Amino acid sequence: MACIKVDLDSKKDYLLEKFAKRLQMLCTVYNFESLHINESRHGYHIRLECAEKLKDYEILSMQLFLLSDYRREFFNLRRIKAGSRLWNVLFRNTEM
């Protein structure tokens, strides 16, 4: 199982609508088991559980495709390239 973590840095409705449309597209290719949305200070933290085992680059690509904060994903890319196994950091343990 893989966890896709998305950081939307806006509370504007159009951004959630774009996220939903893109998620619909991904659902034609991948099987997701759950979706959790928590409000953050600046927007939303979204967590998707995918039934399939995914490679790091697939998770990172999905997060970018789903409009996650590009700065966060850039740092995740650097962590992946450096060989870090714990690269996909977003939520505190108290969230979700």
C-alpha positions in Angstrom: 0.0 0.0 0.0 1.2 3.5 -0.8 0.3 6.9 0.7 -0.1 9.9 -1.5 0.1 13.2 0.5 -1.1 16.4 -1.1 -0.5 19.9 0.4 -3.0 22.3 -1.2 -2.0 25.9 -0.2 -5.3 27.6 -0.8 -8.8 27.3 0.5 -10.3 28.4 -2.8 -13.1 26.2 -4.1 -11.8 26.1 -7.7 -8.6 24.4 -6.4 -10.5 21.6 -4.7 -12.6 21.2 -7.9 -9.4 20.9 -10.0 -8.0 18.3 -7.4 -11.3 16.3 -7.7 -11.1 16.2 -11.5 -7.5 15.1 -11.5 -8.2 12.5 -8.9 -11.0 11.2 -11.1 -8.5 10.7 -13.9 -6.1 8.8 -11.6 -8.9 6.6 -10.4 -9.1 5.2 -14.0 -5.6 3.9 -13.5 -5.1 3.2 -9.8 -7.2 1.8 -7.0 -7.6 4.0 -4.0 -8.8 2.7 -0.6 -9.4 5.9 1.3 -9.3 9.7 1.1 -8.8 12.0 4.1 -9.0 15.8 4.0 -7.9 18.0 6.8 -8.0 21.8 6.8 -4.6 23.4 7.4 -3.7 27.0 8.1 -3.4 27.9 4.5 -5.4 25.2 2.7 -5.8 21.5 3.0 -3.8 18.4 3.7 -5.1 15.4 1.7 -4.0 11.8 2.2 -4.9 9.0 -0.3 -4.2 5.4 0.4 -3.5 3.5 -2.8 -4.1 -0.3 -2.7 -1.1 -0.8 -4.9 2.6 -0.7 -4.1 4.1 2.3 -5.9 7.6 3.5 -6.6 8.7 6.7 -5.1 8.7 8.5 -8.4 5.1 7.4 -9.0 4.0 8.8 -5.7 5.9 12.1 -6.3 4.4 12.4 -9.8 0.9 11.8 -8.4 1.4 14.4 -5.7 2.4 17.0 -8.3 -0.4 16.0 -10.7 -2.9 16.5 -7.8 -1.6 20.1 -7.4 0.5 19.6 -4.2 2.8 22.5 -3.3 5.6 22.4 -5.9 8.2 23.6 -3.4 7.4 20.7 -1.0 7.6 18.3 -3.9 10.9 19.8 -5.0 12.4 19.1 -1.6 10.9 15.6 -1.7 12.7 15.0 -5.1 15.9 16.1 -3.5 15.3 13.7 -0.6 14.6 10.8 -3.0 17.8 11.6 -5.0 19.8 11.6 -1.8 18.5 8.1 -1.0 16.3 9.0 1.9 13.8 6.3 2.8 11.7 8.8 4.7 11.2 11.5 2.1 7.4 12.0 2.0 6.9 14.1 5.1 3.8 16.3 5.5 1.5 15.4 8.4 2.2 15.4 12.1 1.3 12.2 13.8 -1.8 13.8 15.4 -3.3 14.5 11.9 -5.1 11.7 10.2 
